[in-house]
Amino acid sequence: MFDHTSLPDLSERRVLIPGGTGGVGEGAVRAYLAAGAQVVVPTRSQERAEEFRALLGKAATERLHLFEFDYTTFAGAETLVATMADRLGGVDDVVVPIGGWWHGKQLWEIDEGTGRPPSWTWRPRTWPCCVPPCPG
């Protein structure tokens, strides 16, 4: 269980967590909610959203936002970000506990033309449009 007294105050943060309904993602969702952040978790179905909310129990506060989206394309990811901007005022952080990574470009340097190695799942490739501008 979390020691809530040692968590930073993230009440001003809006966090997008694709893959938040998975095992690793669930832990990230719980931690960000406990720290006070607004947390958006995209899901592929309303049924999965309801299951996840039930799984979280009391941790599923009004700061948890479950959006049903197809985020497997750049267009879908851009629509998700636009929805976050409309409903929450923007995106401050993106936590991506899905897929894999390789020794290539940084996440914010990837575009639609970037190829992906066979060992990399398709989903992380869609998130560069969601990443807030990163310094240098």
One Martini backbone bead per residue (centre of mass of N, CA, C, O) as a GRO file, in nm:
protein
  136
    1MET     BB    1   0.100   0.034   0.015
    2PHE     BB    2   0.064   0.359   0.029
    3ASP     BB    3   0.244   0.649   0.134
    4HIS     BB    4   0.084   0.947   0.117
    5THR     BB    5   0.296   1.137   0.267
    6SER     BB    6   0.537   1.085   0.031
    7LEU     BB    7   0.387   1.227  -0.183
    8PRO     BB    8   0.352   1.426  -0.424
    9ASP     BB    9   0.206   1.717  -0.550
   10LEU     BB   10  -0.022   1.656  -0.845
   11SER     BB   11  -0.286   1.848  -0.875
   12GLU     BB   12  -0.168   2.005  -1.153
   13ARG     BB   13  -0.179   1.736  -1.310
   14ARG     BB   14  -0.189   1.584  -1.648
   15VAL     BB   15  -0.231   1.235  -1.709
   16LEU     BB   16  -0.121   1.001  -1.949
   17ILE     BB   17  -0.219   0.633  -1.959
   18PRO     BB   18  -0.130   0.415  -2.164
   19GLY     BB   19  -0.197   0.104  -2.029
   20GLY     BB   20  -0.343   0.141  -1.738
   21THR     BB   21  -0.498  -0.154  -1.729
   22GLY     BB   22  -0.251  -0.285  -1.665
   23GLY     BB   23  -0.026  -0.396  -1.447
   24VAL     BB   24   0.170  -0.151  -1.460
   25GLY     BB   25  -0.040   0.076  -1.506
   26GLU     BB   26  -0.199   0.049  -1.245
   27GLY     BB   27   0.027   0.155  -1.061
   28ALA     BB   28   0.045   0.434  -1.192
   29VAL     BB   29  -0.243   0.521  -1.145
   30ARG     BB   30  -0.243   0.498  -0.837
   31ALA     BB   31  -0.010   0.697  -0.783
   32TYR     BB   32  -0.128   0.951  -0.923
   33LEU     BB   33  -0.391   0.962  -0.763
   34ALA     BB   34  -0.259   0.977  -0.477
   35ALA     BB   35  -0.111   1.261  -0.575
   36GLY     BB   36  -0.368   1.422  -0.741
   37ALA     BB   37  -0.404   1.357  -1.025
   38GLN     BB   38  -0.502   1.374  -1.346
   39VAL     BB   39  -0.632   1.071  -1.501
   40VAL     BB   40  -0.576   0.921  -1.821
   41VAL     BB   41  -0.749   0.629  -1.963
   42PRO     BB   42  -0.736   0.449  -2.232
   43THR     BB   43  -0.987   0.254  -2.402
   44ARG     BB   44  -1.158   0.011  -2.608
   45SER     BB   45  -1.389  -0.006  -2.377
   46GLN     BB   46  -1.644   0.028  -2.157
   47GLU     BB   47  -1.613  -0.242  -2.014
   48ARG     BB   48  -1.315  -0.201  -1.932
   49ALA     BB   49  -1.361   0.055  -1.770
   50GLU     BB   50  -1.547  -0.073  -1.556
   51GLU     BB   51  -1.350  -0.289  -1.459
   52PHE     BB   52  -1.127  -0.091  -1.369
   53ARG     BB   53  -1.286   0.071  -1.165
   54ALA     BB   54  -1.348  -0.175  -0.985
   55LEU     BB   55  -1.054  -0.256  -0.927
   56LEU     BB   56  -0.977   0.021  -0.782
   57GLY     BB   57  -1.205   0.139  -0.635
   58LYS     BB   58  -1.133   0.395  -0.421
   59ALA     BB   59  -0.912   0.505  -0.628
   60ALA     BB   60  -1.165   0.583  -0.813
   61THR     BB   61  -1.187   0.887  -0.870
   62GLU     BB   62  -1.265   1.195  -1.015
   63ARG     BB   63  -0.957   1.187  -1.147
   64LEU     BB   64  -1.069   0.962  -1.324
   65HIS     BB   65  -1.024   0.907  -1.685
   66LEU     BB   66  -1.224   0.719  -1.910
   67PHE     BB   67  -1.137   0.664  -2.248
   68GLU     BB   68  -1.277   0.584  -2.554
   69PHE     BB   69  -1.014   0.460  -2.777
   70ASP     BB   70  -0.835   0.470  -3.084
   71TYR     BB   71  -0.467   0.457  -3.037
   72THR     BB   72  -0.323   0.317  -3.315
   73THR     BB   73  -0.300   0.611  -3.423
   74PHE     BB   74  -0.226   0.928  -3.482
   75ALA     BB   75  -0.516   1.029  -3.503
   76GLY     BB   76  -0.616   0.903  -3.238
   77ALA     BB   77  -0.410   1.045  -3.052
   78GLU     BB   78  -0.491   1.335  -3.129
   79THR     BB   79  -0.784   1.309  -3.033
   80LEU     BB   80  -0.719   1.254  -2.740
   81VAL     BB   81  -0.570   1.520  -2.685
   82ALA     BB   82  -0.805   1.705  -2.764
   83THR     BB   83  -0.990   1.599  -2.541
   84MET     BB   84  -0.810   1.679  -2.306
   85ALA     BB   85  -0.805   1.979  -2.370
   86ASP     BB   86  -1.113   2.020  -2.348
   87ARG     BB   87  -1.159   1.883  -2.051
   88LEU     BB   88  -0.852   1.969  -1.900
   89GLY     BB   89  -0.642   2.169  -2.077
   90GLY     BB   90  -0.444   1.913  -2.117
   91VAL     BB   91  -0.094   1.798  -2.115
   92ASP     BB   92   0.181   1.709  -1.901
   93ASP     BB   93   0.184   1.385  -1.898
   94VAL     BB   94   0.350   1.073  -2.008
   95VAL     BB   95   0.272   0.730  -1.953
   96VAL     BB   96   0.436   0.424  -2.097
   97PRO     BB   97   0.329   0.088  -2.010
   98ILE     BB   98   0.392  -0.005  -2.317
   99GLY     BB   99   0.557  -0.212  -2.473
  100GLY     BB  100   0.854  -0.116  -2.630
  101TRP     BB  101   1.205  -0.077  -2.702
  102TRP     BB  102   1.480   0.089  -2.858
  103HIS     BB  103   1.793   0.191  -3.016
  104GLY     BB  104   1.679   0.489  -3.089
  105LYS     BB  105   1.482   0.716  -3.079
  106GLN     BB  106   1.322   0.937  -2.929
  107LEU     BB  107   1.000   0.968  -2.865
  108TRP     BB  108   0.987   1.285  -2.972
  109GLU     BB  109   1.123   1.187  -3.271
  110ILE     BB  110   0.877   1.049  -3.368
  111ASP     BB  111   0.713   0.944  -3.663
  112GLU     BB  112   0.523   0.806  -3.910
  113GLY     BB  113   0.800   0.721  -4.073
  114THR     BB  114   0.884   0.541  -3.853
  115GLY     BB  115   1.018   0.264  -3.801
  116ARG     BB  116   0.978  -0.076  -3.678
  117PRO     BB  117   1.071  -0.316  -3.503
  118PRO     BB  118   0.966  -0.637  -3.441
  119SER     BB  119   0.994  -0.599  -3.110
  120TRP     BB  120   0.782  -0.372  -3.153
  121THR     BB  121   0.509  -0.244  -3.070
  122TRP     BB  122   0.262  -0.034  -3.199
  123ARG     BB  123   0.170   0.178  -2.979
  124PRO     BB  124   0.411   0.378  -2.910
  125ARG     BB  125   0.414   0.514  -3.198
  126THR     BB  126   0.151   0.708  -3.126
  127TRP     BB  127   0.276   0.921  -2.888
  128PRO     BB  128   0.433   1.182  -2.988
  129CYS     BB  129   0.175   1.374  -3.004
  130CYS     BB  130   0.152   1.367  -2.667
  131VAL     BB  131   0.418   1.498  -2.614
  132PRO     BB  132   0.554   1.719  -2.457
  133PRO     BB  133   0.779   1.938  -2.475
  134CYS     BB  134   1.123   1.877  -2.492
  135PRO     BB  135   1.420   1.931  -2.387
  136GLY     BB  136   1.709   1.913  -2.586
   0.00000   0.00000   0.00000
